Amino acid sequence: MKKRIITLFAFLLLTIATIVFLAQNHSVSAQGQDKVVPHEILVKFKDGVDPSEVGKAHREIGGTVSHTIPGINVQVVSVTKNVGEAVSAYARDRRVEYAEPNAIAELFEVVPTDNYLTNQWALHNTGQVFDTERNLSGSNDADVDAPEAWGVTQGSGTVYIAILDTGINLTHPDLVGKLAPLRMKDFSGSGLEDQYGHGTHVAGIAAASTNNDVGVAGTGFNSSLMIGKVCSNSGSCPYSWVANGIVWAADNGASVISMSLGGSSKSRTLENAVNYAWNKNAVLVAAAGNSNNPSKTYPGAYTNVIAVTATDANDRKASFSSYGSWVDVAAPGVEVFSTFPNHPFVLENPANNRDQNYGYGSGTSMSTPVVAGVVGLVWSTPLAGNNNAKVRAQVEKTANPVSGTGTYWRWGRVNATVNVQ
């Protein structure tokens, strides 16, 4: 049985043999969908089952517990059988609530080009040429009105935006001031440093250091960053890592959890983690996908997540964006300028103007942290009422009803200014 995949949503695709990208091609498994980690599954036993019975079940079936995801009490189990046989064996056991494959999240490419607030049309669009090399421009006010919002609130350092992605460039001058050692965790075993580039790019969009005479502005201005590395250096992100990251972020004070990733297969483990974080008063935001079709992706399609699709510099649906009644809001996601690692990274390619430090990227991966940053601003205002449901409602109901609203997404393209007033 093949692995199932979640993907991080940036627009164009890398040609890397180990990565299957969902924007162009879904890898078909026996279930008709994604890929899964071989010889590893996720198992949740029913409440009240005695630990001795849990151990007995594992011995009978031949599974070994690797670790348990806290908060939702799901066990990551190594098995000698193939995944399908193991899932079936556990699912038949009367002591088991559910068993499922451990799906994998993989990365879409971020597309960088060249060089700062003028380049950031997503935050402030006057119709300016934001990329002089390619003569790219947009339409006046096709943006989230970030400077106007910053005139009302510049956010708060006590509001933490958790970026669950490929890690972070730990020494980037536009990010280092936003990082707290006790609020960073690596679930991949490869270290927190971002060797891929995707996590650094989305982190900068959400909350790069702002008004510091360096580089770019972060949408969330003074909001702080939490970093959960839930993807490997080659872009693979098992559901177990993602679920662990969600629970960890919720347990460590994240007000916002931003996930520029998604997959076509449902997972009870992933949904349990989402609900756990929501019940901890976090607002969760996830990418809708880059498949230009209405197929649902997860975790974005879960009830307790804001699903985000992308618009361009003229307030039109991005050509690649997934859409549908399940998508909540849109946000800028085409040629979004942000941070990249200041060292060699996988997405770097000088021949294609993929440079260190800063560059452009396209995808619902980019629109997601824009929304996360806006959510961070709302949390810093009295409108939040210390209630995630109020924050979410504020973000959704104040979105601008641009073309495509009601067809491609439910609420509109987010607007930071009306959110904080």
Phi, psi and omega per residue, in radians:
M1 nan 2.296 -3.100
K2 -1.312 2.896 3.083
K3 -1.286 2.657 2.978
R4 -1.724 2.729 -3.027
I5 -2.230 2.445 2.738
I6 -1.792 2.691 3.115
T7 -2.265 2.581 2.986
L8 -1.510 2.304 -2.909
F9 -1.687 1.651 2.802
A10 -2.022 3.025 -2.843
F11 -1.442 -1.192 -3.040
L12 -1.374 2.960 -2.990
L13 -1.963 2.453 3.009
L14 -1.432 2.563 3.037
T15 -1.687 1.508 -3.132
I16 -2.218 2.184 -2.987
A17 -1.030 -0.551 -3.058
T18 -1.465 -0.070 -3.032
I19 -2.034 2.314 3.038
V20 -1.921 2.169 -3.020
F21 -1.816 2.255 -3.023
L22 -1.355 -0.264 -3.121
A23 -1.090 -0.613 -3.112
Q24 -1.825 -0.630 -2.864
N25 -2.592 2.121 2.992
H26 -1.568 2.294 3.031
S27 -1.370 2.186 -3.013
V28 -1.622 2.251 3.102
S29 -1.836 -3.036 3.110
A30 -1.093 -0.432 3.104
Q31 -1.578 0.035 3.123
G32 1.436 0.185 -3.075
Q33 -2.332 -2.184 -2.859
D34 -1.493 -2.906 3.120
K35 -1.796 2.818 3.097
V36 -2.366 2.749 3.062
V37 -1.127 2.247 3.135
P38 -1.209 2.487 3.057
H39 0.986 0.609 3.065
E40 -2.641 2.329 3.137
I41 -2.385 2.985 3.106
L42 -1.971 2.249 -3.064
V43 -2.277 2.301 3.023
K44 -2.114 2.150 3.091
F45 -1.503 2.713 3.137
K46 -1.126 2.585 3.083
D47 -1.021 2.407 3.077
G48 1.566 -0.102 3.102
V49 -1.212 2.243 -3.106
D50 -1.104 2.433 3.126
P51 -0.941 -0.584 3.122
S52 -1.140 -0.602 3.094
E53 -1.243 -0.599 3.069
V54 -1.079 -0.842 3.114
G55 -1.071 -0.681 3.132
K56 -1.107 -0.720 3.134
A57 -1.078 -0.753 3.132
H58 -1.099 -0.718 -3.139
R59 -1.145 -0.713 -3.123
E60 -1.130 -0.660 -3.059
I61 -1.595 -0.414 3.125
G62 1.656 0.521 3.119
G63 -1.815 2.666 3.095
T64 -2.193 2.210 -3.106
V65 -1.293 2.119 3.066
S66 -1.398 -0.904 3.037
H67 -2.899 2.961 3.131
T68 -2.003 2.327 3.077
I69 -1.343 2.040 -3.077
P70 -1.179 2.834 3.095
G71 1.445 -0.805 -3.132
I72 -1.928 -0.075 3.003
N73 0.957 0.796 3.064
V74 -1.813 2.292 -3.113
Q75 -1.657 2.350 3.002
V76 -1.597 2.042 -2.942
V77 -2.074 2.212 3.019
S78 -1.474 2.381 -3.086
V79 -2.313 2.619 3.083
T80 -1.532 -0.445 3.093
K81 -1.232 2.927 2.981
N82 -1.249 2.855 -2.993
V83 -1.037 -0.782 -3.112
G84 -1.067 -0.770 3.127
E85 -1.136 -0.731 -3.113
A86 -1.146 -0.780 3.109
V87 -1.036 -0.766 -3.141
S88 -1.109 -0.716 -3.120
A89 -1.114 -0.788 3.125
Y90 -1.209 -0.690 -3.104
A91 -1.099 -0.501 3.128
R92 -1.359 -0.285 -3.074
D93 -1.311 2.250 -3.084
R94 -1.107 -0.336 -3.116
R95 -1.473 -0.188 -3.016
V96 -1.720 2.278 3.057
E97 -1.316 -0.833 3.036
Y98 -2.807 2.769 3.011
A99 -2.409 2.493 -3.113
E100 -2.681 2.783 3.074
P101 -1.110 2.736 3.052
N102 -1.619 1.646 -3.068
A103 -1.191 2.818 -3.070
I104 -2.060 2.422 3.023
A105 -1.751 2.315 3.081
E106 -2.203 2.937 -2.938
L107 -1.755 2.403 2.791
F108 -1.493 2.699 -3.123
E109 -1.301 2.524 2.884
V110 -1.573 2.432 -3.075
V111 -1.906 1.681 3.118
P112 -1.527 2.782 2.967
T113 -2.413 -1.559 -3.054
D114 -2.379 -2.647 -2.971
N115 -1.761 nan nan
Y116 nan -1.777 -3.094
L117 -1.019 -0.494 3.129
T118 -1.083 -0.611 3.131
N119 -1.268 -0.332 -3.000
Q120 -1.632 1.186 -3.123
W121 -1.026 -0.479 -3.105
A122 -1.074 -0.547 3.141
L123 -1.555 -0.668 -3.052
H124 -2.613 1.859 -3.034
N125 -2.055 1.952 3.065
T126 -1.855 0.131 -3.016
G127 1.563 0.178 -3.086
Q128 -1.157 2.754 2.957
V129 -1.304 1.962 -3.076
F130 -1.706 -0.195 3.036
D131 -2.378 1.774 -3.057
T132 -1.224 -0.530 -3.138
E133 -1.090 -0.701 -3.088
R134 -1.882 0.068 3.111
N135 0.954 0.844 3.138
L136 -1.629 2.331 3.088
S137 -2.489 3.059 -3.120
G138 -2.364 -2.646 -3.128
S139 -2.041 2.522 -3.128
N140 -0.958 2.257 3.048
D141 1.259 0.205 3.009
A142 -1.452 1.182 -3.014
D143 -2.677 -3.060 3.132
V144 -1.746 0.167 3.094
D145 0.975 0.772 -3.092
A146 -1.103 -0.824 -3.135
P147 -1.015 -0.663 3.099
E148 -1.122 -0.697 3.102
A149 -1.150 -0.684 -3.138
W150 -1.133 -0.379 3.047
G151 -1.219 -0.343 3.109
V152 -1.688 -0.834 3.089
T153 -2.578 2.448 3.050
Q154 -1.838 0.353 3.100
G155 1.331 -3.009 -3.083
S156 -2.486 2.440 3.087
G157 -1.174 -0.229 3.101
T158 -1.496 -0.086 3.058
V159 -1.657 2.061 -3.082
Y160 -1.827 2.227 3.032
I161 -1.790 2.006 3.138
A162 -1.524 2.146 3.079
I163 -1.766 1.946 3.104
L164 -1.748 1.863 -2.934
D165 -2.846 -2.472 -3.057
T166 -1.649 0.295 -3.113
G167 1.729 -2.779 -3.032
I168 -2.619 2.574 2.987
N169 -1.317 1.861 -2.960
L170 -1.217 -0.267 -3.088
T171 -2.058 0.230 -3.131
H172 -1.180 2.245 -3.068
P173 -1.077 -0.394 -3.139
D174 -1.618 -0.008 -3.099
L175 -2.200 -0.504 -2.981
V176 -1.011 -0.586 -3.140
G177 -1.271 -0.170 -3.127
K178 -1.762 -0.011 -3.019
L179 -1.777 2.383 3.077
A180 -2.083 2.113 -3.067
P181 -0.913 -0.619 -3.106
L182 -1.386 -0.085 3.115
R183 -2.084 0.653 3.017
M184 -2.359 2.412 3.134
K185 -2.612 2.408 3.116
D186 -1.769 2.092 3.091
F187 -1.759 -0.023 -3.041
S188 -1.657 -0.345 -3.063
G189 1.400 0.115 -3.110
S190 -1.930 0.118 -3.142
G191 1.582 2.713 -3.056
L192 -1.242 -0.472 -3.068
E193 -1.014 2.351 -3.110
D194 -1.460 1.854 3.105
Q195 -1.603 -0.176 -3.081
Y196 -1.667 -0.803 3.092
G197 1.998 -0.396 -3.066
H198 -1.162 -0.827 -3.102
G199 -1.102 -0.687 3.123
T200 -1.125 -0.672 -3.127
H201 -1.161 -0.832 -3.104
V202 -1.242 -0.568 3.099
A203 -1.090 -0.719 3.116
G204 -1.129 -0.662 3.095
I205 -1.081 -0.750 -3.090
A206 -1.233 -0.801 -2.948
A207 -2.810 0.787 2.996
A208 -1.068 2.708 3.067
S209 -0.999 2.349 -2.990
T210 -2.186 2.566 -3.111
N211 1.095 0.648 -3.093
N212 -2.082 0.237 3.127
D213 1.084 0.338 3.137
V214 -2.264 2.217 2.898
G215 1.003 -2.107 -2.973
V216 -1.943 2.935 3.043
A217 -1.784 2.474 3.059
G218 -1.599 2.460 -3.115
T219 -0.969 -0.706 -3.105
G220 -1.421 0.035 3.081
F221 0.916 -1.735 -3.087
N222 -1.487 -0.067 3.126
S223 -0.999 2.558 3.138
S224 -1.643 2.833 -3.135
L225 -1.891 2.434 2.856
M226 -1.965 2.480 -3.093
I227 -2.148 2.080 3.005
G228 -2.025 1.984 3.126
K229 -1.489 1.836 -3.078
V230 -1.966 0.157 3.138
C231 -2.278 2.573 3.114
S232 -1.310 3.030 3.136
N233 -1.210 -0.196 3.067
S234 -1.822 0.058 3.032
G235 1.661 0.245 3.093
S236 -1.658 2.302 -3.033
C237 -2.322 1.561 3.124
P238 -1.005 2.512 3.093
Y239 -0.919 -0.634 -3.112
S240 -1.097 -0.662 3.091
W241 -1.175 -0.760 -3.130
V242 -1.104 -0.793 3.118
A243 -1.092 -0.748 3.067
N244 -1.013 -0.752 -3.133
G245 -1.112 -0.707 3.121
I246 -1.096 -0.830 -3.133
V247 -1.108 -0.779 3.127
W248 -1.040 -0.791 -3.133
A249 -1.073 -0.777 3.136
A250 -1.109 -0.694 -3.116
D251 -1.274 -0.297 -3.068
N252 -1.991 0.425 2.916
G253 1.576 0.311 3.097
A254 -1.197 2.233 3.022
S255 -1.492 -0.488 -3.131
V256 -2.332 2.403 3.051
I257 -2.126 2.013 -3.048
S258 -1.865 2.172 -3.091
M259 -2.265 1.783 3.096
S260 -1.489 1.022 -3.045
L261 -2.697 2.892 3.109
G262 3.089 2.746 3.124
G263 -2.472 2.823 -3.061
S264 -1.474 -0.169 -3.136
S265 -1.715 2.342 3.033
K266 -1.220 2.712 3.066
S267 -2.560 2.150 3.110
R268 -1.157 -0.580 3.100
T269 -1.106 -0.815 3.134
L270 -1.113 -0.738 3.129
E271 -1.163 -0.669 3.078
N272 -1.065 -0.720 3.124
A273 -1.132 -0.744 3.096
V274 -1.030 -0.845 -3.113
N275 -1.146 -0.621 3.082
Y276 -1.048 -0.826 -3.121
A277 -1.163 -0.717 3.101
W278 -1.053 -0.751 3.130
N279 -1.210 -0.242 3.034
K280 -1.602 0.133 3.052
N281 1.399 0.383 3.045
A282 -1.581 2.617 2.969
V283 -1.735 2.181 -3.109
L284 -1.842 2.374 -3.102
V285 -2.260 2.329 -3.120
A286 -2.512 2.677 -3.132
A287 -1.232 2.510 3.119
A288 -1.441 -0.508 3.121
G289 2.116 2.932 -3.044
N290 -2.089 0.516 -3.040
S291 -1.646 -0.040 -3.135
N292 0.901 0.764 3.056
N293 -2.629 2.971 -3.064
P294 -1.522 0.150 -3.127
S295 -1.108 2.384 -3.123
K296 -1.264 2.572 2.975
T297 -2.181 2.742 -3.070
Y298 -2.213 2.436 0.308
P299 -1.484 -0.063 -3.050
G300 -0.938 -0.636 -3.062
A301 -1.392 -0.125 3.102
Y302 -1.221 2.597 -3.041
T303 -0.975 -0.683 -3.040
N304 -1.606 0.469 3.090
V305 -2.274 2.435 2.982
I306 -1.457 1.993 3.108
A307 -1.528 2.300 -3.004
V308 -2.122 2.260 2.993
T309 -1.954 3.112 -2.949
A310 -1.973 2.515 2.975
T311 -2.070 2.848 -3.140
D312 -1.761 -2.986 -3.050
A313 -1.293 -0.011 3.059
N314 -2.015 0.321 3.119
D315 1.109 0.517 3.061
R316 -1.850 2.670 3.037
K317 -0.969 2.300 3.061
A318 -1.101 2.472 -3.045
S319 -1.026 -0.496 -3.066
F320 -1.597 -0.202 -2.918
S321 -1.190 2.343 2.938
S322 -1.218 2.756 -3.010
Y323 -2.689 3.047 3.077
G324 2.465 3.012 -3.112
S325 -1.125 -0.334 3.131
W326 -1.421 -0.219 3.138
V327 -1.481 2.263 -3.012
D328 -1.482 -0.925 -3.061
V329 -2.433 2.912 3.010
A330 -2.037 2.794 3.080
A331 -2.749 2.779 3.133
P332 -0.956 2.304 -3.114
G333 -2.614 0.291 3.113
V334 -2.068 2.183 -3.133
E335 0.924 0.955 3.118
V336 -1.597 2.221 -3.040
F337 -1.589 2.303 -3.107
S338 -2.845 -2.989 -3.086
T339 -1.343 2.609 2.928
F340 -2.315 2.809 3.121
P341 -0.980 2.590 3.122
N342 -1.607 0.430 3.101
H343 -2.480 2.955 3.115
P344 -0.980 2.426 -3.134
F345 -2.551 2.867 -2.999
V346 -1.022 -0.744 -3.090
L347 -1.332 -0.159 -3.113
E348 -1.209 2.351 3.093
N349 -2.774 1.615 -3.082
P350 -0.942 -0.570 -3.141
A351 -1.086 -0.473 3.120
N352 -1.918 0.411 3.098
N353 1.043 0.561 3.039
R354 -1.647 1.691 -2.955
D355 -1.831 2.774 3.034
Q356 -1.242 2.709 3.072
N357 1.463 -0.993 -3.088
Y358 -2.576 2.710 3.079
G359 3.070 3.112 -3.116
Y360 -1.682 2.639 3.040
G361 -2.540 2.618 3.134
S362 -2.228 2.508 3.097
G363 2.544 2.897 3.016
T364 -1.188 -0.227 2.962
S365 -1.041 -0.624 -3.097
M366 -1.424 -0.635 -3.141
S367 -1.210 -0.522 -3.113
T368 -1.081 -0.880 3.122
P369 -1.215 -0.373 2.994
V370 -1.060 -0.842 3.117
V371 -1.125 -0.719 3.118
A372 -1.030 -0.706 3.107
G373 -1.134 -0.707 3.087
V374 -1.113 -0.740 3.085
V375 -1.027 -0.713 3.099
G376 -1.035 -0.710 3.098
L377 -1.105 -0.767 -3.129
V378 -1.079 -0.686 3.126
W379 -1.026 -0.448 -3.082
S380 -1.483 -0.005 -3.094
T381 -1.892 2.827 3.069
P382 -1.078 -0.357 -3.137
L383 -1.060 -0.459 -3.082
A384 -1.140 -0.650 -3.133
G385 1.016 0.417 -3.105
N386 0.913 0.693 -3.056
N387 -2.468 2.074 -3.064
N388 -1.144 -0.554 3.118
A389 -1.135 -0.670 3.097
K390 -1.155 -0.721 3.136
V391 -1.091 -0.838 -3.140
R392 -1.048 -0.799 -3.136
A393 -1.065 -0.677 3.126
Q394 -1.098 -0.771 -3.128
V395 -1.127 -0.749 -3.059
E396 -1.322 -0.800 -3.010
K397 -1.317 -0.292 3.115
T398 -1.730 0.089 3.133
A399 -1.152 2.541 3.126
N400 -1.284 2.261 -3.105
P401 -1.383 1.123 -3.139
V402 -1.223 2.968 3.137
S403 -0.944 2.296 -3.091
G404 1.877 -0.333 3.115
T405 -1.137 2.317 -3.096
G406 1.543 -0.192 3.100
T407 -2.040 -0.968 -3.107
Y408 -1.637 -0.447 3.113
W409 -2.652 2.875 -2.972
R410 -1.424 -0.919 -2.886
W411 -1.690 -0.709 -3.087
G412 2.459 -3.033 3.074
R413 -1.569 2.221 -3.003
V414 -1.006 2.587 3.110
N415 -2.335 2.005 -3.047
A416 -1.193 -0.648 -3.040
T417 -1.096 -0.912 -3.115
V418 -1.209 -0.332 3.085
N419 -1.167 -0.588 -2.987
V420 -1.829 0.123 -3.128
Q421 -1.851 nan nan
